């Protein structure tokens, strides 16, 4: 089927430029042509025809016949197509070798990069509400060896320690059950929390599960430390006009150990809790 436009596209797909394909197709229609004749037949600009013919000659697709005016002739189309396919194979082989070298060169960087994480991957930022309560419950319920808890009423908050969205005066209902494997289970609460149902309820629940509980006039911050490796701490924004608390969950052994020393300092100055009332004070 004669379809010159398809022939042109196929030759271009085999690696010829559009001008090269047009000139080759013009040359196969005659035994030989001068450069000017080839330019007219192929509708290629005269100023480009010699560059195009030189490229076709270098690729072995065109022969020259010397004379008063140099004549150009196309080689047999089957041979031309075979040459172009061979060029494509060689290019593909070269690309495959280069791609293999590239993959080998990139592999060490990729392998070492698998050990590189976000520098703050060990820190999770939470706001008051369900995510905070869930994270606290997961930490406390998941602790296996040691769990240290400090609780205080946020400044200006008369609801005790209920998470945001829960009505004031309801008893705390932790969503966790402490593990029996805990060897060190201690909690320090501010005295003021006994005045609220939520605070008193949580203190009683912890004590019922075997926690050593103490009370202090002032607890510096809300904090939980699990297994000397995980810390949940609530930080009050000192610049905010209204109460604004950001809670961090940090997986960091050194920080957990340092804050354990801070907890022990508060613990030694706190007073034992005995039932529903402080033992002294």
C-alpha positions in Angstrom: 0.0 0.0 0.0 1.4 3.3 -1.1 1.3 5.7 1.9 4.2 8.2 1.7 3.1 9.9 5.0 3.4 6.5 6.8 6.7 5.8 5.1 8.0 9.2 6.4 6.9 8.4 10.0 8.3 4.9 9.9 11.7 6.2 8.7 11.7 8.8 11.4 10.9 6.1 13.9 14.0 4.2 12.7 16.2 7.2 13.5 16.1 9.6 10.5 15.3 13.2 10.8 12.3 14.5 8.9 14.5 16.1 6.3 16.6 12.9 5.9 13.5 10.8 5.5 12.0 13.2 2.9 15.2 13.3 0.9 15.7 9.5 1.0 12.1 9.0 -0.2 12.7 11.5 -3.0 15.9 9.7 -4.1 14.3 6.3 -4.4 12.0 7.6 -7.1 14.9 8.2 -9.5 18.1 6.4 -10.4 20.1 9.4 -9.3 19.6 13.1 -8.6 21.6 16.2 -8.2 21.4 18.1 -4.9 19.2 20.7 -6.4 16.8 18.1 -7.9 16.7 16.2 -4.5 15.9 19.5 -2.7 13.0 20.3 -5.1 11.6 16.8 -5.0 11.8 16.5 -1.2 10.7 20.1 -0.6 13.7 20.6 1.6 15.3 24.1 1.8 18.3 24.5 -0.6 20.5 25.7 2.2 20.0 22.5 4.1 20.2 19.9 1.3 24.0 19.4 1.4 24.0 18.8 5.2 21.1 16.3 4.8 22.8 14.5 1.9 26.1 14.4 3.8 24.4 12.8 6.8 22.7 10.2 4.7 26.0 9.4 2.9 27.8 9.0 6.3 25.1 6.5 7.4 25.5 4.5 4.2 22.0 5.2 2.9 23.1 7.3 -0.1 25.8 6.7 -2.8 27.5 9.4 -4.8 28.3 9.3 -8.5 30.9 11.8 -9.5 30.5 13.8 -12.7 30.2 17.4 -13.8 27.5 17.6 -11.1 27.6 15.1 -8.2 24.8 12.7 -8.4 23.1 11.1 -5.4 21.4 7.7 -5.3 19.5 5.9 -2.6 20.6 2.4 -1.7 18.1 -0.5 -1.8 15.3 0.1 0.8 15.8 -3.4 2.4 19.4 -2.7 2.9 18.6 0.8 4.2 16.1 -0.5 6.7 18.6 -3.2 7.9 21.2 -0.5 8.4 18.8 1.6 10.4 17.7 -1.3 12.5 21.3 -2.2 13.2 21.9 1.4 14.3 19.0 1.2 16.7 20.2 -2.1 18.1 23.7 -0.6 18.7 22.1 2.4 20.3 19.9 0.2 22.5 22.9 -2.0 23.5 24.8 1.1 24.5 21.9 2.5 26.4 21.5 -0.8 28.2 25.2 -0.9 29.2 24.9 2.8 30.4 21.8 2.0 32.3 23.5 -1.0 34.0 26.4 1.2 34.9 24.1 3.9 36.2 22.1 1.3 38.3 25.4 0.0 39.9 26.6 3.6 40.5 23.4 4.6 42.2 22.9 1.4 44.3 25.3 2.4 47.1 23.6 5.8 47.6 20.2 4.1 47.6 21.3 1.5 50.1 22.8 4.1 52.5 19.7 6.3 52.0 17.5 3.5 53.4 19.0 4.2 56.9 18.4 8.0 56.6 15.0 9.1 58.1 13.5 12.5 58.8 15.5 14.0 61.6 12.4 14.5 63.6 10.7 11.1 62.9 11.0 10.3 66.6 8.8 13.3 67.6 5.0 13.4 67.2 3.1 16.6 67.9 -0.4 16.4 69.3 -3.2 18.8 70.4 -5.7 18.3 73.2 -8.5 15.9 72.4 -8.9 12.3 71.2 -5.5 11.9 69.7 -3.8 13.0 72.9 -6.0 10.7 75.1 -5.4 7.8 72.6 -1.6 8.3 72.6 -1.5 8.5 76.4 -3.6 5.4 76.8 -1.4 3.5 74.3 1.7 4.6 76.1 0.5 3.7 79.6 -1.2 0.4 78.5 1.9 -0.6 76.5 4.5 0.0 79.2 6.2 -3.2 80.2 8.7 -2.4 82.9 8.4 1.2 84.1 5.7 3.8 83.9 6.1 7.2 85.5 3.2 9.7 85.4 2.9 13.4 86.5 -0.4 15.1 86.3 -1.5 18.7 86.9 -4.5 20.9 86.1 -3.7 23.1 83.1 -3.6 26.8 84.1 -7.0 28.4 84.0 -8.7 25.0 83.6 -11.1 24.0 86.4 -12.1 20.7 84.7 -9.2 18.7 86.2 -7.7 16.3 83.7 -10.6 15.4 81.4 -9.5 15.6 77.8 -11.1 18.3 75.7 -14.6 17.7 74.7 -15.6 15.7 77.8 -18.0 17.3 80.3 -16.6 18.6 83.6 -17.1 16.5 86.7 -17.1 13.1 84.9 -14.8 10.4 86.4 -11.7 9.6 84.4 -11.9 6.3 82.5 -8.5 5.4 81.0 -8.7 3.3 77.9 -5.9 1.0 79.0 -5.2 -1.7 81.6 -1.7 -1.6 83.2 0.5 -4.6 82.6 1.3 -6.9 85.5 4.9 -6.9 84.4 5.5 -3.3 85.5 8.2 -3.2 88.2 8.1 0.5 88.7 4.7 2.2 88.6 4.6 5.6 90.1 2.5 8.7 89.7 2.6 12.3 91.1 -0.6 14.4 91.1 -1.2 17.9 92.1 -3.4 18.2 95.3 -5.9 20.4 93.4 -6.9 17.4 91.2 -8.5 15.7 94.2 -11.1 18.5 94.1 -12.4 17.3 90.7 -14.2 14.0 90.0 -12.0 13.3 87.0 -8.8 13.8 88.9 -9.9 11.9 92.0 -11.2 9.1 89.8 -7.9 8.7 87.8 -5.9 8.7 91.0 -8.1 6.0 92.6 -7.9 3.9 89.4 -4.1 4.0 89.3 -3.8 3.2 93.0 -6.2 0.3 92.5 -3.9 -1.1 89.8 -1.0 -1.1 92.1 0.6 2.3 91.4 2.5 4.2 94.1 0.8 7.6 94.1 2.0 10.8 95.7 0.6 14.3 95.8 2.5 17.6 95.4 1.5 21.2 95.8 3.0 22.1 92.4 3.8 19.7 89.5 5.8 21.4 86.8 4.2 19.7 83.8 2.0 16.9 82.6 4.2 14.0 81.6 4.4 10.3 81.2 7.5 8.2 80.7 7.3 4.6 79.6 10.1 2.0 79.7 12.9 4.6 79.8 12.4 5.2 76.1 9.2 7.0 75.4 8.0 10.4 76.7 4.7 12.2 76.5 4.8 15.7 77.7 2.5 18.7 77.5 4.0 22.2 77.0 2.1 25.4 77.7 2.8 28.2 75.2 4.3 31.0 77.3 3.4 33.6 74.7 -0.2 32.7 73.9 -2.8 35.1 75.2 -5.2 32.2 75.9 -4.3 28.7 77.2 -2.5 26.8 74.4 -1.0 23.4 75.0 1.2 21.4 72.7 1.8 17.8 73.5 4.9 15.9 72.3 5.4 12.2 72.1 9.1 11.6 71.8 10.9 8.2 71.3 14.3 9.1 72.7 16.1 7.0 75.4 18.5 9.8 76.5 15.6 12.3 76.9 13.5 9.7 78.8 16.4 9.0 81.2 17.0 12.7 81.8 13.3 13.4 82.5 13.2 10.4 84.8 15.7 12.2 87.1 13.4 15.2 87.0 10.5 13.0 87.9 12.5 11.5 90.8 13.2 15.0 92.1 9.5 15.8 92.2 8.7 12.4 93.7 11.1 12.8 96.7 9.4 16.0 97.7 5.8 14.8 97.2 3.6 13.2 99.9 2.1 9.7 99.8 -1.5 9.4 98.8 -3.7 7.3 101.1 -7.2 6.6 99.9 -9.3 9.7 99.0 -7.2 12.2 101.0 -3.6 13.1 101.2 -1.6 11.4 104.0 -0.4 14.8 105.3 -0.5 18.5 104.5 
